[in-house]
């Protein structure tokens, strides 16, 4: 019996719309759960509507529970750089505003060091400078229930078909090529 689920670690990342990043990270072997929510702002218990106003300072983020025996924090970061464009300030595709900024919220000094090292490595793959914030996680607020598992529950929704599905299909091909 595998007791590795007792040793789960957490990563908190924001790369634009949390529906998109959630769908990608749910496919990664070793990821046990992905929760969409908000972090990096000042308002306590923000709602989606408040976050979308841009007034709370929060970003749409995902909190990933993962088994470090199956997937490393570094692999999560590698996937993060591939899953969105970290060179666009407060924007991912058609989604604009500070709530869509690229952000890594670290939980400890080891995650901070890994994030900074990963960012430097990733920069070599982008012509423009990476604008991703690397900041300490102060508080994560779980998003409303209807945001959880959004792509899986709404695959026919127009945003899911037009924006999320192409990203998911691209990542599925990458996983198949890697033998997963």
N, C-alpha and C positions, 0 to 999 in steps of 0.2 A: 504494500500500500504506500502511496506517495503522500507524505505529510508536508510537501513543499508549500501547500496553500497556507500553512501556518506562518510562513516566512515571506509573505507578500510585502512588496515595497510600493511606494506611491510616486508618481511623476505628475506634474501639473504643467500643461502646455497650452498655448493659444496660437492658432494659425489661421485666423479668420473665422468664418462661420463654424460653430461647434458641431453642427450636423455633419459637415464634411470631414473634419478631423476625427470625430467619433467613428464614422463609418470605416475609415482607413485603419485606425488602431484596433478596432474590434477584430480585424482579420489577422493581426500579427500573432504568431504562435508565442505562447508564454504570457499573453495579456489575459487576465482573468476577468476584468470588468473595466468599462469606460463610462464615466458619469459626466454629462454636460452640465456646465455651471458658469459661475462668474468669480473673478478674482482680480486683484490689482487695483481696486478702487477704494473709496472712502465710505460709502453708504453701507450701513448694516442691513442685512437681509434684502438685497435689491431684487426687484422684479425684472422680468424681461423688458417690459415697457420702459422702466426707469433706465436700465442699461442701454437700451436702444436710443434713448434721448441723448446719450453722450455726457450727461451731467454727473454720473456717479463715479466716473474714472475707471470702472471695471472693464475688463475684456471678457469676451466669450472664450471660455477655456474648457478643456477636458481634464479630468483627473483619472489617471490610469492606475489601476492596481495590477501589478505584474509579479511574476515569479522570477527573481533574479537568477535562479538556476536554469531557466529556460530562455530568458531574454535579458540582455543587459540594459542598463540605463543608457549606455552609449549607443546601442542599437535603436532604442526608442528615439534618441536625438537624431540619429542618422535618418530614420524614417520621417521625423519632424521636418527636417530640411527638404526632403523630397516631396512632402505632402502639400506644401504651400510655397508661395514666393516670399521669402524673408527680406526682399529688397524693396518692397513697396510699403511706404509709411501709412499706417492707418487705413489699409485697403487690401482686399483680396478679391480680385475680379471685379464684379459689379457691387460688392459690399464695401461701403465706405464709412468711416468714422473710427474714433479711437477704440471702440468696442471690438473692432476687427484687427487690431494691431497684432503683430508677431511678438510673442512673449514666452519666456521660460521662467517659471516661478519655482525656485529651488527650495528644498526642504532642509538642506544641511550644507556644510562647506564642501563635502565631497561632490554633491550634485552641482554646486556652483562651479567648482574647478572643472568638472567634466563638461559642463555647458560651455564655459569659456573656451576650453580646448576644442570642443566640437565645432563651435562657431568659427574659430580660426581655420580649422580644416575645411569646413563647408565653404568659406569665403572663396577658396580657390576655384570653386565650380560656378561662381556668379560673377558677371561682368560689373554689376553695380554693387555698392557696399551693402552688406547686411545691416538692417536697422532693428533687428530683434532685441528687445529688452531682456536683460537677465537680472532678475530681482528676487528678493526673498519672498516666499509665500507667507503672507500674514494670516489670511483666512480664505477658505474656499466656501462658496455658497452653491449648493446644489440647485440646478435649474428646475423649473416647473416640470411636472411629470410628462407633459406632452412633448417636451424636448428630448426625453430619454429614448434611445434606440430609434431615433427619428427616421433614418433611412430605411431600416428594416421594417418599420411599421407603415411607411408611406412611400414605397418604391415607385408608385405611379404618379405621385405628386409632381407637377411641372418642374419645380426647382430640383427635385431629386433626379428626375430624368435628364435634365439639361446640364446640371452642374455637378452633382455628386456621382451619378452613375459613371461618367467618363473617368473620373479619378479612381473610383473603385475598380473598374475594369483594367485600367493601367496598372494598378497595384497588384491585382490578381495575377496578371501576366508576369510581373516581377517575382511574385512569390512562387509561381509555377516554375519559372526559370531557375530559381534558387533551390528547387526541390521540396517545397512545402506544400 
